[in-house]
Amino acid sequence: MGIAGRNGAILLAALLTALPVRGAAQEPSLQEVLSRVAQYVADFHSRLSGIVAEERYHQEVKSTAGFGGRSTVPVLLPRKDLASDLLFIRPFSADRYIEFRDVFEANGVPFAIVTSD
């Protein structure tokens, strides 16, 4: 499940737990609950300007490019396990998010922090 799917599931769970508890005779219909959830998610999405997360990414690459690009034998390149900070931001008045990734670890080895003097 991707970030968007996980966030949607979390929002749904939060909304369902935030709904007022009513007596058995006054329970909302499934359609009403789904309508409320859809409205909540739409409102949340319109107000959300950014998300920051830590990402663990397993990278495995198969290549058929040999010398001069002529090989047809698949070659499995060394796999990499990456850890990074991930930022999604939506610029003002934009309808899409921009993604920034800062990889800080590869195969369990942290990258050295480079500073300027």
Backbone bond lengths (Angstrom), bond angles and torsions (degrees), N, CA, C in turn:
res aa  C-N    CA-C-N  psi(-1)  N-CA   C-N-CA  omega(-1)  CA-C   N-CA-C  phi
1 M - - - 1.439 - - 1.518 107.57 -
2 G 1.340 117.78 131.86 1.447 121.45 -178.80 1.512 112.54 -79.87
3 I 1.317 115.82 -179.31 1.463 121.07 -178.75 1.521 110.63 -61.76
4 A 1.313 116.06 -44.59 1.460 118.80 -179.31 1.513 111.13 -62.54
5 G 1.326 117.90 -40.90 1.462 121.28 179.22 1.512 111.95 -64.90
6 R 1.347 115.84 -43.16 1.459 119.52 178.62 1.523 110.97 -64.48
7 N 1.334 116.70 -42.28 1.462 120.12 179.80 1.527 110.49 -64.38
8 G 1.322 117.13 -39.22 1.460 120.71 177.86 1.516 111.43 -63.57
9 A 1.331 116.80 -41.80 1.462 120.78 179.11 1.526 110.54 -65.44
10 I 1.329 116.83 -39.85 1.463 120.91 178.67 1.527 110.11 -65.55
11 L 1.328 116.69 -42.47 1.462 120.29 178.90 1.519 110.62 -63.15
12 L 1.326 116.88 -42.43 1.457 120.98 179.17 1.525 110.36 -61.48
13 A 1.326 117.05 -46.26 1.464 120.77 179.78 1.527 110.45 -62.68
14 A 1.327 117.37 -42.18 1.468 120.86 179.98 1.517 110.88 -64.02
15 L 1.321 116.50 -42.05 1.452 119.87 -179.84 1.521 110.99 -65.86
16 L 1.314 116.54 -44.40 1.458 119.53 -178.85 1.528 112.11 -63.86
17 T 1.333 117.14 -35.44 1.459 118.73 178.52 1.528 111.26 -77.24
18 A 1.327 117.91 -20.13 1.463 121.17 -179.62 1.527 112.49 -87.18
19 L 1.321 117.61 -12.85 1.458 119.92 179.76 1.526 109.68 -65.20
20 P 1.316 116.36 140.70 1.466 118.19 179.10 1.530 110.50 -65.70
21 V 1.325 114.34 143.92 1.458 119.64 178.63 1.524 107.42 -82.72
22 R 1.318 116.03 127.69 1.458 121.37 -179.72 1.517 109.16 -116.64
23 G 1.275 115.33 165.10 1.455 120.46 175.51 1.517 110.05 -65.71
24 A 1.311 116.48 162.92 1.460 121.62 -176.16 1.519 112.08 -57.73
25 A 1.338 118.39 -34.72 1.456 121.02 -177.34 1.519 112.39 -74.29
26 Q 1.341 118.18 -16.96 1.459 120.65 -174.80 1.525 113.02 -114.59
27 E 1.318 118.34 19.04 1.465 119.94 -179.51 1.521 109.87 -64.89
28 P 1.346 116.66 139.52 1.466 118.90 178.49 1.530 109.92 -70.26
29 S 1.290 114.75 152.68 1.462 119.78 177.85 1.523 109.00 -73.53
30 L 1.312 116.01 162.96 1.465 120.69 177.24 1.523 110.10 -58.81
31 Q 1.320 116.90 -40.61 1.467 120.95 179.47 1.524 110.92 -61.04
32 E 1.333 117.06 -40.76 1.463 120.83 179.10 1.528 111.11 -65.79
33 V 1.333 116.83 -43.42 1.466 120.61 178.38 1.518 110.28 -62.50
34 L 1.333 117.40 -45.73 1.468 120.33 179.80 1.525 111.36 -64.33
35 S 1.316 117.04 -35.51 1.463 120.72 176.91 1.526 110.69 -65.33
36 R 1.333 116.55 -42.35 1.474 120.56 177.63 1.529 111.16 -64.11
37 V 1.317 115.80 -42.10 1.470 120.03 178.91 1.522 110.11 -62.46
38 A 1.320 117.03 -45.79 1.468 120.72 -179.91 1.527 110.69 -60.18
39 Q 1.342 117.23 -42.07 1.457 120.41 179.37 1.528 111.13 -66.07
40 Y 1.332 116.71 -41.60 1.462 121.21 179.05 1.527 110.75 -61.99
41 V 1.324 116.78 -46.47 1.466 120.90 -179.33 1.526 110.11 -64.21
42 A 1.331 117.81 -42.08 1.467 120.91 178.14 1.525 110.78 -61.76
43 D 1.343 117.04 -44.64 1.471 120.37 178.28 1.521 111.30 -64.04
44 F 1.330 116.29 -43.90 1.463 121.28 179.52 1.524 110.26 -60.50
45 H 1.331 116.11 -46.46 1.472 120.85 -179.22 1.520 111.03 -61.84
46 S 1.326 117.59 -39.73 1.469 119.42 -178.36 1.525 111.89 -68.48
47 R 1.343 118.07 -26.37 1.469 121.59 -179.44 1.518 113.73 -94.04
48 L 1.324 116.81 -19.70 1.461 120.71 -175.89 1.523 110.48 -70.15
49 S 1.324 116.41 125.04 1.462 119.62 -179.77 1.516 112.52 -108.83
50 G 1.346 118.22 -17.36 1.458 118.85 -179.66 1.509 112.58 -170.68
51 I 1.321 114.60 156.96 1.465 122.58 177.10 1.521 107.21 -136.04
52 V 1.323 116.30 135.66 1.454 121.90 174.81 1.529 106.80 -119.58
53 A 1.331 115.90 133.12 1.464 120.10 -178.69 1.524 109.60 -148.04
54 E 1.328 115.17 161.94 1.464 120.34 170.85 1.518 106.69 -102.25
55 E 1.304 115.34 132.31 1.462 121.14 -175.10 1.523 110.24 -115.88
56 R 1.312 116.45 136.10 1.469 123.13 170.45 1.515 105.66 -111.60
57 Y 1.314 116.42 125.38 1.459 121.25 -171.28 1.517 109.59 -131.33
58 H 1.312 116.35 125.96 1.465 122.42 177.66 1.527 106.82 -101.37
59 Q 1.322 116.66 117.57 1.461 121.72 -175.95 1.519 110.05 -111.57
60 E 1.320 114.79 123.31 1.455 121.15 177.73 1.522 107.21 -131.98
61 V 1.333 117.16 126.08 1.460 121.16 -174.74 1.518 110.00 -122.68
62 K 1.334 115.17 131.21 1.465 121.26 172.37 1.524 106.64 -108.63
63 S 1.302 115.72 133.77 1.450 120.01 -178.01 1.517 109.80 -129.19
64 T 1.319 116.43 142.04 1.466 120.85 173.19 1.524 110.62 -112.52
65 A 1.312 115.81 7.72 1.465 120.10 -179.69 1.520 109.40 -83.23
66 G 1.285 116.16 110.80 1.462 121.14 176.96 1.507 109.41 -103.08
67 F 1.322 115.95 -154.92 1.457 121.02 179.20 1.519 109.15 -60.59
68 G 1.304 117.07 119.10 1.460 120.97 -179.88 1.519 112.85 72.73
69 G 1.341 118.07 9.92 1.450 121.10 178.98 1.517 114.00 73.92
70 R 1.353 118.67 19.71 1.463 121.15 -173.78 1.525 114.39 -99.06
71 S 1.297 119.40 -10.29 1.459 121.41 -175.96 1.526 110.69 -76.14
72 T 1.330 116.05 143.42 1.457 120.74 175.14 1.526 110.70 -113.06
73 V 1.325 117.12 2.15 1.461 121.49 179.39 1.521 108.26 -84.59
74 P 1.355 117.54 120.08 1.469 118.67 -179.31 1.523 111.97 -65.70
75 V 1.303 115.17 137.24 1.461 122.02 178.49 1.525 107.08 -119.46
76 L 1.332 116.27 127.14 1.459 120.61 177.34 1.525 108.06 -90.17
77 L 1.315 115.64 114.46 1.459 120.94 179.66 1.530 109.04 -77.03
78 P 1.333 117.94 158.02 1.473 119.85 -179.50 1.522 110.82 -56.59
79 R 1.335 115.95 134.31 1.456 119.71 -179.19 1.521 109.96 -76.49
80 K 1.319 114.46 156.93 1.459 120.70 179.18 1.519 108.79 -132.24
81 D 1.309 114.56 137.42 1.455 121.25 171.60 1.521 106.54 -109.09
82 L 1.327 116.00 114.99 1.453 121.39 -174.61 1.522 110.76 -110.85
83 A 1.314 115.68 145.76 1.464 122.02 172.48 1.522 106.68 -123.48
84 S 1.325 115.25 134.82 1.458 118.38 -177.11 1.519 110.99 -150.25
85 D 1.326 114.02 159.69 1.456 120.85 168.18 1.520 105.90 -90.78
86 L 1.314 115.41 136.14 1.457 120.83 -175.53 1.524 108.50 -123.88
87 L 1.316 116.46 132.23 1.455 122.10 -178.70 1.521 108.74 -127.58
88 F 1.315 116.16 126.04 1.458 122.01 171.29 1.518 106.42 -112.42
89 I 1.325 116.57 125.09 1.465 119.59 175.55 1.519 108.48 -128.80
90 R 1.308 114.49 149.98 1.461 120.34 175.71 1.517 107.50 -116.49
91 P 1.315 116.15 111.60 1.467 118.47 178.02 1.531 110.72 -59.33
92 F 1.307 115.65 153.00 1.456 121.81 -179.44 1.523 110.37 -52.30
93 S 1.291 116.80 133.28 1.473 125.48 178.38 1.530 113.74 66.51
94 A 1.326 118.89 11.81 1.465 120.74 177.50 1.519 109.25 -93.19
95 D 1.329 116.04 156.65 1.457 119.52 178.02 1.528 112.06 -105.05
96 R 1.331 116.78 4.02 1.462 121.33 -179.81 1.524 110.30 -130.91
97 Y 1.326 114.16 158.74 1.463 121.16 176.19 1.515 109.82 -96.96
98 I 1.321 116.01 150.15 1.463 122.84 174.36 1.524 106.54 -107.18
99 E 1.309 116.37 138.11 1.471 121.31 -175.89 1.524 110.28 -107.51
100 F 1.326 115.01 134.90 1.459 122.09 173.40 1.526 107.67 -125.52
101 R 1.310 116.87 133.90 1.475 121.40 -179.41 1.519 107.95 -127.04
102 D 1.338 115.61 130.69 1.457 122.01 177.10 1.532 106.97 -120.41
103 V 1.335 116.55 99.86 1.463 121.09 -178.84 1.521 108.17 -75.62
104 F 1.343 116.08 125.61 1.462 119.60 -178.97 1.521 113.17 -116.33
105 E 1.341 117.98 -3.03 1.459 120.26 -178.81 1.521 109.26 -154.87
106 A 1.339 116.38 139.16 1.464 121.78 175.55 1.520 108.41 -132.66
107 N 1.335 115.78 125.47 1.471 122.23 -179.64 1.526 112.01 53.26
108 G 1.324 116.77 39.03 1.459 121.61 176.97 1.510 115.07 81.18
109 V 1.328 117.71 0.84 1.467 121.64 -178.49 1.518 108.50 -107.71
110 P 1.351 117.37 118.06 1.470 119.79 178.64 1.528 111.24 -67.91
111 F 1.330 114.75 146.57 1.456 119.87 174.38 1.506 108.60 -77.40
112 A 1.311 116.07 147.11 1.466 120.94 175.44 1.535 108.25 -69.63
113 I 1.310 115.71 140.64 1.461 119.82 177.61 1.515 108.26 -85.10
114 V 1.315 115.39 124.53 1.460 121.13 -179.06 1.522 108.27 -96.01
115 T 1.314 115.80 125.06 1.467 120.32 177.65 1.519 109.17 -121.24
116 S 1.302 114.84 151.81 1.476 118.47 175.99 1.510 108.69 -99.44
117 D 1.303 115.93 141.18 1.474 121.05 -178.83 1.502 111.06 -91.05
